[in-house]
Amino acid sequence: MNCQEALSLLYDIIDHEASEIDVHEVDEHLSRCRDCSGIYRIERSIAKIILARFANPDPIPHLAKLRATVLCQLDEIDAEDC
């Protein structure tokens, strides 16, 4: 697996939407590639921060608006897939 292939699967892996085979292959690549490994750590950290902020039951008003906007856009994307 090359860097482009690994990076194209990172978000699926972070979102737990990748197959076990893809996860295994990307893990192997990340163990050998310092650049991709660094990108993965950064993207995973950002995803964790976003999830933590959205999980807050009493969000800051501007975060509540952002959350509503993101959820609305996700609903639109899901509707396109139907």
PyMOL Python script that loads the backbone (N, CA, C, O; Angstrom):
from pymol import cmd

cmd.read_pdbstr("""\
ATOM      1  N   MET A   1       0.855  -1.171   0.000  1.00  0.00           N
ATOM      2  CA  MET A   1       0.000   0.000   0.000  1.00  0.00           C
ATOM      3  C   MET A   1       0.900   1.233   0.000  1.00  0.00           C
ATOM      4  O   MET A   1       1.876   1.301   0.748  1.00  0.00           O
ATOM      5  N   ASN A   2       0.562   2.203  -0.846  1.00  0.00           N
ATOM      6  CA  ASN A   2       1.344   3.437  -0.892  1.00  0.00           C
ATOM      7  C   ASN A   2       0.663   4.525  -0.045  1.00  0.00           C
ATOM      8  O   ASN A   2      -0.429   4.327   0.487  1.00  0.00           O
ATOM      9  N   CYS A   3       1.330   5.664   0.062  1.00  0.00           N
ATOM     10  CA  CYS A   3       0.821   6.744   0.915  1.00  0.00           C
ATOM     11  C   CYS A   3      -0.555   7.241   0.457  1.00  0.00           C
ATOM     12  O   CYS A   3      -1.442   7.461   1.282  1.00  0.00           O
ATOM     13  N   GLN A   4      -0.728   7.415  -0.839  1.00  0.00           N
ATOM     14  CA  GLN A   4      -2.003   7.919  -1.357  1.00  0.00           C
ATOM     15  C   GLN A   4      -3.149   6.973  -0.997  1.00  0.00           C
ATOM     16  O   GLN A   4      -4.220   7.425  -0.591  1.00  0.00           O
ATOM     17  N   GLU A   5      -2.935   5.688  -1.139  1.00  0.00           N
ATOM     18  CA  GLU A   5      -3.972   4.704  -0.799  1.00  0.00           C
ATOM     19  C   GLU A   5      -4.272   4.731   0.698  1.00  0.00           C
ATOM     20  O   GLU A   5      -5.433   4.685   1.106  1.00  0.00           O
ATOM     21  N   ALA A   6      -3.225   4.805   1.510  1.00  0.00           N
ATOM     22  CA  ALA A   6      -3.414   4.826   2.965  1.00  0.00           C
ATOM     23  C   ALA A   6      -4.163   6.079   3.389  1.00  0.00           C
ATOM     24  O   ALA A   6      -5.103   6.004   4.181  1.00  0.00           O
ATOM     25  N   LEU A   7      -3.753   7.231   2.867  1.00  0.00           N
ATOM     26  CA  LEU A   7      -4.398   8.488   3.255  1.00  0.00           C
ATOM     27  C   LEU A   7      -5.844   8.552   2.791  1.00  0.00           C
ATOM     28  O   LEU A   7      -6.678   9.178   3.445  1.00  0.00           O
ATOM     29  N   SER A   8      -6.148   7.907   1.666  1.00  0.00           N
ATOM     30  CA  SER A   8      -7.534   7.921   1.180  1.00  0.00           C
ATOM     31  C   SER A   8      -8.466   7.122   2.097  1.00  0.00           C
ATOM     32  O   SER A   8      -9.681   7.315   2.070  1.00  0.00           O
ATOM     33  N   LEU A   9      -7.897   6.231   2.904  1.00  0.00           N
ATOM     34  CA  LEU A   9      -8.706   5.410   3.809  1.00  0.00           C
ATOM     35  C   LEU A   9      -8.721   5.924   5.258  1.00  0.00           C
ATOM     36  O   LEU A   9      -9.459   5.399   6.092  1.00  0.00           O
ATOM     37  N   LEU A  10      -7.912   6.943   5.556  1.00  0.00           N
ATOM     38  CA  LEU A  10      -7.788   7.384   6.951  1.00  0.00           C
ATOM     39  C   LEU A  10      -9.115   7.776   7.583  1.00  0.00           C
ATOM     40  O   LEU A  10      -9.402   7.374   8.710  1.00  0.00           O
ATOM     41  N   TYR A  11      -9.924   8.550   6.882  1.00  0.00           N
ATOM     42  CA  TYR A  11     -11.183   9.004   7.476  1.00  0.00           C
ATOM     43  C   TYR A  11     -12.150   7.851   7.697  1.00  0.00           C
ATOM     44  O   TYR A  11     -12.890   7.839   8.680  1.00  0.00           O
ATOM     45  N   ASP A  12     -12.149   6.890   6.796  1.00  0.00           N
ATOM     46  CA  ASP A  12     -12.989   5.708   7.003  1.00  0.00           C
ATOM     47  C   ASP A  12     -12.532   4.941   8.242  1.00  0.00           C
ATOM     48  O   ASP A  12     -13.354   4.412   8.990  1.00  0.00           O
ATOM     49  N   ILE A  13     -11.243   4.886   8.449  1.00  0.00           N
ATOM     50  CA  ILE A  13     -10.723   4.194   9.627  1.00  0.00           C
ATOM     51  C   ILE A  13     -11.052   4.970  10.888  1.00  0.00           C
ATOM     52  O   ILE A  13     -11.493   4.387  11.878  1.00  0.00           O
ATOM     53  N   ILE A  14     -10.846   6.267  10.861  1.00  0.00           N
ATOM     54  CA  ILE A  14     -11.154   7.114  12.027  1.00  0.00           C
ATOM     55  C   ILE A  14     -12.631   7.017  12.372  1.00  0.00           C
ATOM     56  O   ILE A  14     -12.994   6.992  13.549  1.00  0.00           O
ATOM     57  N   ASP A  15     -13.480   6.963  11.364  1.00  0.00           N
ATOM     58  CA  ASP A  15     -14.933   6.896  11.573  1.00  0.00           C
ATOM     59  C   ASP A  15     -15.434   5.470  11.774  1.00  0.00           C
ATOM     60  O   ASP A  15     -16.641   5.251  11.880  1.00  0.00           O
ATOM     61  N   HIS A  16     -14.526   4.498  11.829  1.00  0.00           N
ATOM     62  CA  HIS A  16     -14.867   3.078  12.011  1.00  0.00           C
ATOM     63  C   HIS A  16     -15.776   2.564  10.904  1.00  0.00           C
ATOM     64  O   HIS A  16     -16.706   1.795  11.150  1.00  0.00           O
ATOM     65  N   GLU A  17     -15.490   3.006   9.673  1.00  0.00           N
ATOM     66  CA  GLU A  17     -16.276   2.585   8.517  1.00  0.00           C
ATOM     67  C   GLU A  17     -15.463   1.753   7.524  1.00  0.00           C
ATOM     68  O   GLU A  17     -15.978   1.346   6.483  1.00  0.00           O
ATOM     69  N   ALA A  18     -14.207   1.504   7.846  1.00  0.00           N
ATOM     70  CA  ALA A  18     -13.341   0.741   6.941  1.00  0.00           C
ATOM     71  C   ALA A  18     -13.443  -0.745   7.246  1.00  0.00           C
ATOM     72  O   ALA A  18     -13.768  -1.149   8.363  1.00  0.00           O
ATOM     73  N   SER A  19     -13.160  -1.546   6.233  1.00  0.00           N
ATOM     74  CA  SER A  19     -13.160  -2.993   6.433  1.00  0.00           C
ATOM     75  C   SER A  19     -11.950  -3.396   7.277  1.00  0.00           C
ATOM     76  O   SER A  19     -10.986  -2.640   7.399  1.00  0.00           O
ATOM     77  N   GLU A  20     -12.015  -4.583   7.850  1.00  0.00           N
ATOM     78  CA  GLU A  20     -10.896  -5.076   8.663  1.00  0.00           C
ATOM     79  C   GLU A  20      -9.633  -5.215   7.818  1.00  0.00           C
ATOM     80  O   GLU A  20      -8.526  -4.965   8.294  1.00  0.00           O
ATOM     81  N   ILE A  21      -9.808  -5.610   6.576  1.00  0.00           N
ATOM     82  CA  ILE A  21      -8.658  -5.756   5.674  1.00  0.00           C
ATOM     83  C   ILE A  21      -8.000  -4.403   5.441  1.00  0.00           C
ATOM     84  O   ILE A  21      -6.778  -4.281   5.520  1.00  0.00           O
ATOM     85  N   ASP A  22      -8.814  -3.381   5.153  1.00  0.00           N
ATOM     86  CA  ASP A  22      -8.264  -2.043   4.945  1.00  0.00           C
ATOM     87  C   ASP A  22      -7.559  -1.539   6.201  1.00  0.00           C
ATOM     88  O   ASP A  22      -6.472  -0.967   6.122  1.00  0.00           O
ATOM     89  N   VAL A  23      -8.174  -1.751   7.346  1.00  0.00           N
ATOM     90  CA  VAL A  23      -7.564  -1.309   8.608  1.00  0.00           C
ATOM     91  C   VAL A  23      -6.205  -1.976   8.788  1.00  0.00           C
ATOM     92  O   VAL A  23      -5.227  -1.321   9.147  1.00  0.00           O
ATOM     93  N   HIS A  24      -6.150  -3.263   8.541  1.00  0.00           N
ATOM     94  CA  HIS A  24      -4.892  -4.001   8.693  1.00  0.00           C
ATOM     95  C   HIS A  24      -3.814  -3.472   7.736  1.00  0.00           C
ATOM     96  O   HIS A  24      -2.669  -3.259   8.135  1.00  0.00           O
ATOM     97  N   GLU A  25      -4.192  -3.267   6.480  1.00  0.00           N
ATOM     98  CA  GLU A  25      -3.229  -2.788   5.493  1.00  0.00           C
ATOM     99  C   GLU A  25      -2.736  -1.383   5.822  1.00  0.00           C
ATOM    100  O   GLU A  25      -1.548  -1.089   5.689  1.00  0.00           O
ATOM    101  N   VAL A  26      -3.648  -0.518   6.251  1.00  0.00           N
ATOM    102  CA  VAL A  26      -3.246   0.844   6.607  1.00  0.00           C
ATOM    103  C   VAL A  26      -2.379   0.820   7.864  1.00  0.00           C
ATOM    104  O   VAL A  26      -1.390   1.549   7.946  1.00  0.00           O
ATOM    105  N   ASP A  27      -2.737  -0.004   8.836  1.00  0.00           N
ATOM    106  CA  ASP A  27      -1.909  -0.134  10.042  1.00  0.00           C
ATOM    107  C   ASP A  27      -0.481  -0.545   9.682  1.00  0.00           C
ATOM    108  O   ASP A  27       0.487  -0.018  10.232  1.00  0.00           O
ATOM    109  N   GLU A  28      -0.367  -1.485   8.759  1.00  0.00           N
ATOM    110  CA  GLU A  28       0.969  -1.908   8.317  1.00  0.00           C
ATOM    111  C   GLU A  28       1.722  -0.746   7.685  1.00  0.00           C
ATOM    112  O   GLU A  28       2.905  -0.537   7.953  1.00  0.00           O
ATOM    113  N   HIS A  29       1.027   0.001   6.849  1.00  0.00           N
ATOM    114  CA  HIS A  29       1.652   1.152   6.194  1.00  0.00           C
ATOM    115  C   HIS A  29       2.074   2.191   7.233  1.00  0.00           C
ATOM    116  O   HIS A  29       3.183   2.722   7.170  1.00  0.00           O
ATOM    117  N   LEU A  30       1.183   2.480   8.190  1.00  0.00           N
ATOM    118  CA  LEU A  30       1.487   3.487   9.207  1.00  0.00           C
ATOM    119  C   LEU A  30       2.681   3.084  10.065  1.00  0.00           C
ATOM    120  O   LEU A  30       3.428   3.941  10.537  1.00  0.00           O
ATOM    121  N   SER A  31       2.857   1.788  10.266  1.00  0.00           N
ATOM    122  CA  SER A  31       3.989   1.327  11.064  1.00  0.00           C
ATOM    123  C   SER A  31       5.325   1.557  10.349  1.00  0.00           C
ATOM    124  O   SER A  31       6.378   1.584  10.986  1.00  0.00           O
ATOM    125  N   ARG A  32       5.274   1.723   9.024  1.00  0.00           N
ATOM    126  CA  ARG A  32       6.494   1.931   8.244  1.00  0.00           C
ATOM    127  C   ARG A  32       6.673   3.368   7.772  1.00  0.00           C
ATOM    128  O   ARG A  32       7.787   3.770   7.437  1.00  0.00           O
ATOM    129  N   CYS A  33       5.605   4.140   7.739  1.00  0.00           N
ATOM    130  CA  CYS A  33       5.650   5.483   7.144  1.00  0.00           C
ATOM    131  C   CYS A  33       5.430   6.557   8.208  1.00  0.00           C
ATOM    132  O   CYS A  33       4.319   6.732   8.710  1.00  0.00           O
ATOM    133  N   ARG A  34       6.475   7.252   8.535  1.00  0.00           N
ATOM    134  CA  ARG A  34       6.417   8.286   9.576  1.00  0.00           C
ATOM    135  C   ARG A  34       5.493   9.440   9.165  1.00  0.00           C
ATOM    136  O   ARG A  34       4.761   9.965  10.004  1.00  0.00           O
ATOM    137  N   ASP A  35       5.516   9.841   7.889  1.00  0.00           N
ATOM    138  CA  ASP A  35       4.682  10.959   7.430  1.00  0.00           C
ATOM    139  C   ASP A  35       3.194  10.645   7.561  1.00  0.00           C
ATOM    140  O   ASP A  35       2.436  11.437   8.121  1.00  0.00           O
ATOM    141  N   CYS A  36       2.782   9.501   7.050  1.00  0.00           N
ATOM    142  CA  CYS A  36       1.371   9.119   7.132  1.00  0.00           C
ATOM    143  C   CYS A  36       0.944   8.886   8.577  1.00  0.00           C
ATOM    144  O   CYS A  36      -0.182   9.208   8.958  1.00  0.00           O
ATOM    145  N   SER A  37       1.830   8.337   9.365  1.00  0.00           N
ATOM    146  CA  SER A  37       1.530   8.102  10.772  1.00  0.00           C
ATOM    147  C   SER A  37       1.265   9.420  11.491  1.00  0.00           C
ATOM    148  O   SER A  37       0.351   9.509  12.310  1.00  0.00           O
ATOM    149  N   GLY A  38       2.055  10.436  11.190  1.00  0.00           N
ATOM    150  CA  GLY A  38       1.849  11.752  11.789  1.00  0.00           C
ATOM    151  C   GLY A  38       0.532  12.366  11.364  1.00  0.00           C
ATOM    152  O   GLY A  38      -0.181  12.942  12.186  1.00  0.00           O
ATOM    153  N   ILE A  39       0.203  12.249  10.091  1.00  0.00           N
ATOM    154  CA  ILE A  39      -1.077  12.765   9.592  1.00  0.00           C
ATOM    155  C   ILE A  39      -2.230  12.049  10.276  1.00  0.00           C
ATOM    156  O   ILE A  39      -3.210  12.676  10.677  1.00  0.00           O
ATOM    157  N   TYR A  40      -2.109  10.740  10.408  1.00  0.00           N
ATOM    158  CA  TYR A  40      -3.166   9.961  11.060  1.00  0.00           C
ATOM    159  C   TYR A  40      -3.361  10.419  12.511  1.00  0.00           C
ATOM    160  O   TYR A  40      -4.496  10.603  12.951  1.00  0.00           O
ATOM    161  N   ARG A  41      -2.280  10.601  13.245  1.00  0.00           N
ATOM    162  CA  ARG A  41      -2.400  11.032  14.646  1.00  0.00           C
ATOM    163  C   ARG A  41      -3.085  12.389  14.755  1.00  0.00           C
ATOM    164  O   ARG A  41      -3.917  12.599  15.638  1.00  0.00           O
ATOM    165  N   ILE A  42      -2.737  13.302  13.866  1.00  0.00           N
ATOM    166  CA  ILE A  42      -3.356  14.632  13.881  1.00  0.00           C
ATOM    167  C   ILE A  42      -4.843  14.538  13.566  1.00  0.00           C
ATOM    168  O   ILE A  42      -5.669  15.100  14.285  1.00  0.00           O
ATOM    169  N   GLU A  43      -5.186  13.831  12.496  1.00  0.00           N
ATOM    170  CA  GLU A  43      -6.592  13.720  12.096  1.00  0.00           C
ATOM    171  C   GLU A  43      -7.421  13.002  13.163  1.00  0.00           C
ATOM    172  O   GLU A  43      -8.561  13.386  13.422  1.00  0.00           O
ATOM    173  N   ARG A  44      -6.857  11.966  13.781  1.00  0.00           N
ATOM    174  CA  ARG A  44      -7.561  11.247  14.843  1.00  0.00           C
ATOM    175  C   ARG A  44      -7.780  12.160  16.042  1.00  0.00           C
ATOM    176  O   ARG A  44      -8.843  12.116  16.661  1.00  0.00           O
ATOM    177  N   SER A  45      -6.805  12.976  16.377  1.00  0.00           N
ATOM    178  CA  SER A  45      -6.929  13.916  17.490  1.00  0.00           C
ATOM    179  C   SER A  45      -8.011  14.953  17.230  1.00  0.00           C
ATOM    180  O   SER A  45      -8.802  15.274  18.116  1.00  0.00           O
ATOM    181  N   ILE A  46      -8.039  15.470  16.016  1.00  0.00           N
ATOM    182  CA  ILE A  46      -9.066  16.445  15.646  1.00  0.00           C
ATOM    183  C   ILE A  46     -10.455  15.810  15.743  1.00  0.00           C
ATOM    184  O   ILE A  46     -11.386  16.424  16.264  1.00  0.00           O
ATOM    185  N   ALA A  47     -10.589  14.599  15.248  1.00  0.00           N
ATOM    186  CA  ALA A  47     -11.885  13.905  15.317  1.00  0.00           C
ATOM    187  C   ALA A  47     -12.317  13.699  16.769  1.00  0.00           C
ATOM    188  O   ALA A  47     -13.492  13.872  17.094  1.00  0.00           O
ATOM    189  N   LYS A  48     -11.387  13.335  17.632  1.00  0.00           N
ATOM    190  CA  LYS A  48     -11.713  13.141  19.048  1.00  0.00           C
ATOM    191  C   LYS A  48     -12.161  14.445  19.701  1.00  0.00           C
ATOM    192  O   LYS A  48     -13.105  14.453  20.490  1.00  0.00           O
ATOM    193  N   ILE A  49     -11.488  15.542  19.375  1.00  0.00           N
ATOM    194  CA  ILE A  49     -11.862  16.847  19.927  1.00  0.00           C
ATOM    195  C   ILE A  49     -13.267  17.228  19.483  1.00  0.00           C
ATOM    196  O   ILE A  49     -14.082  17.676  20.288  1.00  0.00           O
ATOM    197  N   ILE A  50     -13.542  17.047  18.200  1.00  0.00           N
ATOM    198  CA  ILE A  50     -14.869  17.384  17.679  1.00  0.00           C
ATOM    199  C   ILE A  50     -15.938  16.530  18.345  1.00  0.00           C
ATOM    200  O   ILE A  50     -16.974  17.050  18.759  1.00  0.00           O
ATOM    201  N   LEU A  51     -15.701  15.238  18.451  1.00  0.00           N
ATOM    202  CA  LEU A  51     -16.681  14.361  19.107  1.00  0.00           C
ATOM    203  C   LEU A  51     -16.886  14.745  20.558  1.00  0.00           C
ATOM    204  O   LEU A  51     -18.015  14.722  21.047  1.00  0.00           O
ATOM    205  N   ALA A  52     -15.833  15.093  21.246  1.00  0.00           N
ATOM    206  CA  ALA A  52     -15.946  15.489  22.656  1.00  0.00           C
ATOM    207  C   ALA A  52     -16.766  16.768  22.793  1.00  0.00           C
ATOM    208  O   ALA A  52     -17.586  16.892  23.703  1.00  0.00           O
ATOM    209  N   ARG A  53     -16.547  17.700  21.903  1.00  0.00           N
ATOM    210  CA  ARG A  53     -17.305  18.961  21.951  1.00  0.00           C
ATOM    211  C   ARG A  53     -18.791  18.730  21.656  1.00  0.00           C
ATOM    212  O   ARG A  53     -19.656  19.314  22.309  1.00  0.00           O
ATOM    213  N   PHE A  54     -19.075  17.885  20.680  1.00  0.00           N
ATOM    214  CA  PHE A  54     -20.460  17.627  20.329  1.00  0.00           C
ATOM    215  C   PHE A  54     -21.164  16.782  21.379  1.00  0.00           C
ATOM    216  O   PHE A  54     -22.388  16.837  21.495  1.00  0.00           O
ATOM    217  N   ALA A  55     -20.420  16.011  22.136  1.00  0.00           N
ATOM    218  CA  ALA A  55     -21.018  15.159  23.162  1.00  0.00           C
ATOM    219  C   ALA A  55     -21.404  15.936  24.408  1.00  0.00           C
ATOM    220  O   ALA A  55     -22.154  15.426  25.240  1.00  0.00           O
ATOM    221  N   ASN A  56     -20.914  17.148  24.556  1.00  0.00           N
ATOM    222  CA  ASN A  56     -21.223  17.977  25.728  1.00  0.00           C
ATOM    223  C   ASN A  56     -22.723  18.243  25.778  1.00  0.00           C
ATOM    224  O   ASN A  56     -23.271  18.819  24.839  1.00  0.00           O
ATOM    225  N   PRO A  57     -23.409  17.830  26.867  1.00  0.00           N
ATOM    226  CA  PRO A  57     -24.864  18.005  26.937  1.00  0.00           C
ATOM    227  C   PRO A  57     -25.289  19.465  27.055  1.00  0.00           C
ATOM    228  O   PRO A  57     -26.449  19.785  26.794  1.00  0.00           O
ATOM    229  N   ASP A  58     -24.384  20.355  27.440  1.00  0.00           N
ATOM    230  CA  ASP A  58     -24.693  21.774  27.597  1.00  0.00           C
ATOM    231  C   ASP A  58     -23.711  22.586  26.759  1.00  0.00           C
ATOM    232  O   ASP A  58     -22.834  23.258  27.304  1.00  0.00           O
ATOM    233  N   PRO A  59     -23.856  22.526  25.428  1.00  0.00           N
ATOM    234  CA  PRO A  59     -22.855  23.143  24.563  1.00  0.00           C
ATOM    235  C   PRO A  59     -22.890  24.671  24.605  1.00  0.00           C
ATOM    236  O   PRO A  59     -23.907  25.284  24.930  1.00  0.00           O
ATOM    237  N   ILE A  60     -21.774  25.246  24.276  1.00  0.00           N
ATOM    238  CA  ILE A  60     -21.678  26.690  24.118  1.00  0.00           C
ATOM    239  C   ILE A  60     -22.551  27.052  22.914  1.00  0.00           C
ATOM    240  O   ILE A  60     -22.571  26.315  21.928  1.00  0.00           O
ATOM    241  N   PRO A  61     -23.286  28.198  22.978  1.00  0.00           N
ATOM    242  CA  PRO A  61     -24.234  28.519  21.900  1.00  0.00           C
ATOM    243  C   PRO A  61     -23.666  28.411  20.476  1.00  0.00           C
ATOM    244  O   PRO A  61     -24.320  27.838  19.604  1.00  0.00           O
ATOM    245  N   HIS A  62     -22.485  28.939  20.228  1.00  0.00           N
ATOM    246  CA  HIS A  62     -21.968  28.865  18.853  1.00  0.00           C
ATOM    247  C   HIS A  62     -21.620  27.430  18.467  1.00  0.00           C
ATOM    248  O   HIS A  62     -21.662  27.088  17.285  1.00  0.00           O
ATOM    249  N   LEU A  63     -21.281  26.592  19.431  1.00  0.00           N
ATOM    250  CA  LEU A  63     -21.044  25.184  19.126  1.00  0.00           C
ATOM    251  C   LEU A  63     -22.354  24.460  18.831  1.00  0.00           C
ATOM    252  O   LEU A  63     -22.399  23.554  17.998  1.00  0.00           O
ATOM    253  N   ALA A  64     -23.414  24.866  19.518  1.00  0.00           N
ATOM    254  CA  ALA A  64     -24.725  24.269  19.253  1.00  0.00           C
ATOM    255  C   ALA A  64     -25.166  24.583  17.822  1.00  0.00           C
ATOM    256  O   ALA A  64     -25.737  23.733  17.140  1.00  0.00           O
ATOM    257  N   LYS A  65     -24.895  25.811  17.374  1.00  0.00           N
ATOM    258  CA  LYS A  65     -25.247  26.190  16.005  1.00  0.00           C
ATOM    259  C   LYS A  65     -24.399  25.399  15.002  1.00  0.00           C
ATOM    260  O   LYS A  65     -24.910  24.919  13.990  1.00  0.00           O
ATOM    261  N   LEU A  66     -23.106  25.269  15.291  1.00  0.00           N
ATOM    262  CA  LEU A  66     -22.235  24.485  14.423  1.00  0.00           C
ATOM    263  C   LEU A  66     -22.700  23.044  14.363  1.00  0.00           C
ATOM    264  O   LEU A  66     -22.750  22.444  13.289  1.00  0.00           O
ATOM    265  N   ARG A  67     -23.039  22.490  15.510  1.00  0.00           N
ATOM    266  CA  ARG A  67     -23.509  21.104  15.570  1.00  0.00           C
ATOM    267  C   ARG A  67     -24.755  20.928  14.705  1.00  0.00           C
ATOM    268  O   ARG A  67     -24.850  19.973  13.933  1.00  0.00           O
ATOM    269  N   ALA A  68     -25.709  21.852  14.835  1.00  0.00           N
ATOM    270  CA  ALA A  68     -26.940  21.769  14.051  1.00  0.00           C
ATOM    271  C   ALA A  68     -26.649  21.859  12.554  1.00  0.00           C
ATOM    272  O   ALA A  68     -27.256  21.147  11.755  1.00  0.00           O
ATOM    273  N   THR A  69     -25.726  22.730  12.184  1.00  0.00           N
ATOM    274  CA  THR A  69     -25.359  22.887  10.778  1.00  0.00           C
ATOM    275  C   THR A  69     -24.722  21.615  10.232  1.00  0.00           C
ATOM    276  O   THR A  69     -25.074  21.152   9.147  1.00  0.00           O
ATOM    277  N   VAL A  70     -23.784  21.053  10.989  1.00  0.00           N
ATOM    278  CA  VAL A  70     -23.109  19.832  10.552  1.00  0.00           C
ATOM    279  C   VAL A  70     -24.106  18.684  10.436  1.00  0.00           C
ATOM    280  O   VAL A  70     -24.087  17.946   9.451  1.00  0.00           O
ATOM    281  N   LEU A  71     -24.976  18.527  11.430  1.00  0.00           N
ATOM    282  CA  LEU A  71     -25.960  17.445  11.388  1.00  0.00           C
ATOM    283  C   LEU A  71     -26.916  17.608  10.213  1.00  0.00           C
ATOM    284  O   LEU A  71     -27.305  16.625   9.583  1.00  0.00           O
ATOM    285  N   CYS A  72     -27.290  18.839   9.921  1.00  0.00           N
ATOM    286  CA  CYS A  72     -28.168  19.107   8.774  1.00  0.00           C
ATOM    287  C   CYS A  72     -27.465  18.720   7.473  1.00  0.00           C
ATOM    288  O   CYS A  72     -28.071  18.098   6.599  1.00  0.00           O
ATOM    289  N   GLN A  73     -26.198  19.085   7.344  1.00  0.00           N
ATOM    290  CA  GLN A  73     -25.454  18.738   6.143  1.00  0.00           C
ATOM    291  C   GLN A  73     -25.280  17.227   6.013  1.00  0.00           C
ATOM    292  O   GLN A  73     -25.346  16.686   4.909  1.00  0.00           O
ATOM    293  N   LEU A  74     -25.060  16.551   7.129  1.00  0.00           N
ATOM    294  CA  LEU A  74     -24.965  15.085   7.094  1.00  0.00           C
ATOM    295  C   LEU A  74     -26.277  14.459   6.661  1.00  0.00           C
ATOM    296  O   LEU A  74     -26.288  13.489   5.903  1.00  0.00           O
ATOM    297  N   ASP A  75     -27.395  15.018   7.145  1.00  0.00           N
ATOM    298  CA  ASP A  75     -28.704  14.522   6.722  1.00  0.00           C
ATOM    299  C   ASP A  75     -28.893  14.693   5.216  1.00  0.00           C
ATOM    300  O   ASP A  75     -29.440  13.814   4.551  1.00  0.00           O
ATOM    301  N   GLU A  76     -28.441  15.821   4.684  1.00  0.00           N
ATOM    302  CA  GLU A  76     -28.543  16.069   3.242  1.00  0.00           C
ATOM    303  C   GLU A  76     -27.716  15.067   2.458  1.00  0.00           C
ATOM    304  O   GLU A  76     -28.149  14.564   1.421  1.00  0.00           O
ATOM    305  N   ILE A  77     -26.517  14.779   2.963  1.00  0.00           N
ATOM    306  CA  ILE A  77     -25.650  13.809   2.295  1.00  0.00           C
ATOM    307  C   ILE A  77     -26.299  12.438   2.322  1.00  0.00           C
ATOM    308  O   ILE A  77     -26.297  11.729   1.316  1.00  0.00           O
ATOM    309  N   ASP A  78     -26.862  12.053   3.477  1.00  0.00           N
ATOM    310  CA  ASP A  78     -27.534  10.764   3.597  1.00  0.00           C
ATOM    311  C   ASP A  78     -28.721  10.674   2.644  1.00  0.00           C
ATOM    312  O   ASP A  78     -28.975   9.614   2.073  1.00  0.00           O
ATOM    313  N   ALA A  79     -29.452  11.774   2.466  1.00  0.00           N
ATOM    314  CA  ALA A  79     -30.603  11.772   1.585  1.00  0.00           C
ATOM    315  C   ALA A  79     -30.180  11.582   0.132  1.00  0.00           C
ATOM    316  O   ALA A  79     -30.912  10.979  -0.653  1.00  0.00           O
ATOM    317  N   GLU A  80     -29.005  12.093  -0.233  1.00  0.00           N
ATOM    318  CA  GLU A  80     -28.498  11.931  -1.597  1.00  0.00           C
ATOM    319  C   GLU A  80     -28.151  10.484  -1.885  1.00  0.00           C
ATOM    320  O   GLU A  80     -28.224  10.042  -3.032  1.00  0.00           O
ATOM    321  N   ASP A  81     -27.771   9.737  -0.846  1.00  0.00           N
ATOM    322  CA  ASP A  81     -27.372   8.348  -1.027  1.00  0.00           C
ATOM    323  C   ASP A  81     -28.557   7.426  -1.252  1.00  0.00           C
ATOM    324  O   ASP A  81     -28.380   6.291  -1.696  1.00  0.00           O
ATOM    325  N   CYS A  82     -29.741   7.886  -0.960  1.00  0.00           N
ATOM    326  CA  CYS A  82     -30.936   7.040  -1.074  1.00  0.00           C
ATOM    327  C   CYS A  82     -31.407   6.952  -2.504  1.00  0.00           C
ATOM    328  O   CYS A  82     -32.401   6.282  -2.787  1.00  0.00           O
TER     329      CYS A  82
END
""", "prot")
cmd.dss("prot")
cmd.show_as("cartoon", "prot")
cmd.util.cbc("prot")
cmd.orient("prot")
